[in-house]
Amino acid sequence: MHSTAPTRLGAAAAIKLHKPGSIEDEVLKDAASPQIEFRNVTKMYGPIGAVTDFSLSVKQGEFLTILGPSGSGKTTALMMLAGFEAPTSGEILISGKSVTAVPSYGRDQGIVFQNYALFPHLTVHRNLEFPLEMRGVKAAARASLVQRMLKRVHLEDFGERLPSQLSGGQQQRVALARALIADPPVLLLDEPLGALDRNLREQMQGEIKSLHREFGKTTICVTHDQEEALTLSDRIIVMRGGRIEQSGTPEELYDRPESRFVANFLGEANLLDCLELDREKATQNTVSMIRPERVRIFKSKPTALPDQTQRCVVNGTVEDMIYAGPLRKYQVRVGDHLIIVREHVASGQDIFRPGDAVCLDWLRADVRLLSA
Ligand SMILES: Nc1ncnc2c1ncn2[C@@H]1O[C@H](COP(=O)(O)OP(=O)(O)OP(=O)(O)O)[C@@H](O)[C@H]1O
């Protein structure tokens, strides 16, 4: 989801003819260097390493999500970037300059928290004016910017309400508007949709995506919600025990997880003790994984498939079947394994019930070998 919106560097980046060593060269060099950098950052709370030797570069305009289970260090990493926590060691740079010793208010970032953090005693209009006032924007300009921003988040008729007179989704739209209104180069989102119900979360994901496309802000989002991470991000880092377990695009992490931990954390995974099922691939330190949607289910062994030799075929017994809207999900017992199969519901398909004998098959190429 790289932004195509004009950025601060957009005009300069478009210049084609320029002298080497000119100002344009410097600007182009800046555009290529990371906007945010963590260099070997560690945060200790007493003996606890909340974040350990954390290094990360984020490009201008990138939407990066930090994903991980509770206690993995996501919030600590974000709080250090926001300037609310100081690293025990290492360095944090924004636009090439160290901000490790710069307090939060000096970092020019828009921040959105899960619990909105709007000023409860100020109207929506005043909430949006606040960051502009802090930056010395004149009253007339403030009023027009607030109006424009309220319109952008579809709340133009809500300016005089207090936050408590808005729904959760509306409050979060105000929080996003407030974070963006002063045009900070960096946007930090801490579980921004965590307090919303499922439908509203999906709607707001769309809203965040479109704001990111439009404003092109370098965005760091913290979440433990894998769906949110997959939907919103250009890149995801998965954290485990204060360290980065794997980093990549949503597709890379989903299709090519490197460890059991990442495979389990992003989507559903069948982890097979492949010594039985795929002998030639597995070793003692690996486990093989196949995603449920890559497994097919049949009444009996399919015959004469053109790619038969590239397939792994096993017999099993259905233990459970769940309808999940457009999907049907089976749990199939194969020896010691319970294999999950997910298929899109289509007309004319066989439907299997608990106790039915079935045959499963998958392409060997779809099996991933993971570190155990
Ligand atoms: N102020 C603190 N004092 C002591 N330990 C802390 C403090 N803040 C965080 N920790 C510890 O640091 C580790 C990482 O916490 P952190 O809040 O960054 O994790 P998280 O991944 O954001 O978790 P969650 O999703 O639950 O918010 C945890 O073990 C936590 O208990």
The ligand as a MOL file (V3000), in Angstrom:
LIG
                    3D

  0  0  0     0  0            999 V3000
M  V30 BEGIN CTAB
M  V30 COUNTS 31 33 0 0 0
M  V30 BEGIN ATOM
M  V30 1 N 6.7590 -0.1920 33.2740 0
M  V30 2 C 7.1230 -1.4730 33.2750 0
M  V30 3 N 7.7500 -2.0050 34.3390 0
M  V30 4 C 8.1710 -3.2920 34.3410 0
M  V30 5 N 7.9750 -4.1570 33.3090 0
M  V30 6 C 7.3460 -3.6810 32.2350 0
M  V30 7 C 6.8860 -2.3260 32.1540 0
M  V30 8 N 6.2960 -2.1620 30.9390 0
M  V30 9 C 6.3820 -3.3460 30.3010 0
M  V30 10 N 7.0060 -4.2570 31.0650 0
M  V30 11 C 7.3060 -5.6390 30.7050 0
M  V30 12 O 7.9790 -5.6360 29.4640 0
M  V30 13 C 7.5210 -6.7000 28.6280 0
M  V30 14 C 6.9880 -6.1360 27.3180 0
M  V30 15 O 5.8200 -5.3700 27.5760 0
M  V30 16 P 5.0010 -4.5930 26.4440 0
M  V30 17 O 3.9170 -3.8280 27.1230 0
M  V30 18 O 5.9400 -3.8320 25.5940 0
M  V30 19 O 4.4020 -5.8080 25.6160 0
M  V30 20 P 3.2510 -5.7970 24.5160 0
M  V30 21 O 3.7270 -6.7240 23.4600 0
M  V30 22 O 2.9350 -4.4210 24.1130 0
M  V30 23 O 2.0420 -6.4400 25.3050 0
M  V30 24 P 0.4490 -6.0870 25.2400 0
M  V30 25 O -0.0420 -6.5590 23.8980 0
M  V30 26 O -0.1100 -6.8950 26.3620 0
M  V30 27 O 0.3250 -4.6120 25.4370 0
M  V30 28 C 6.4960 -7.4640 29.4360 0
M  V30 29 O 7.1370 -8.5480 30.0540 0
M  V30 30 C 6.0410 -6.4590 30.4730 0
M  V30 31 O 5.6130 -7.0840 31.6490 0
M  V30 END ATOM
M  V30 BEGIN BOND
M  V30 1 1 1 2
M  V30 2 1 2 3
M  V30 3 2 2 7
M  V30 4 2 3 4
M  V30 5 1 4 5
M  V30 6 2 5 6
M  V30 7 1 6 7
M  V30 8 1 6 10
M  V30 9 1 7 8
M  V30 10 2 8 9
M  V30 11 1 9 10
M  V30 12 1 10 11
M  V30 13 1 11 12
M  V30 14 1 11 30
M  V30 15 1 12 13
M  V30 16 1 13 14
M  V30 17 1 13 28
M  V30 18 1 14 15
M  V30 19 1 15 16
M  V30 20 2 16 17
M  V30 21 1 16 18
M  V30 22 1 16 19
M  V30 23 1 19 20
M  V30 24 2 20 21
M  V30 25 1 20 22
M  V30 26 1 20 23
M  V30 27 1 23 24
M  V30 28 2 24 25
M  V30 29 1 24 26
M  V30 30 1 24 27
M  V30 31 1 28 29
M  V30 32 1 28 30
M  V30 33 1 30 31
M  V30 END BOND
M  V30 END CTAB
M  END
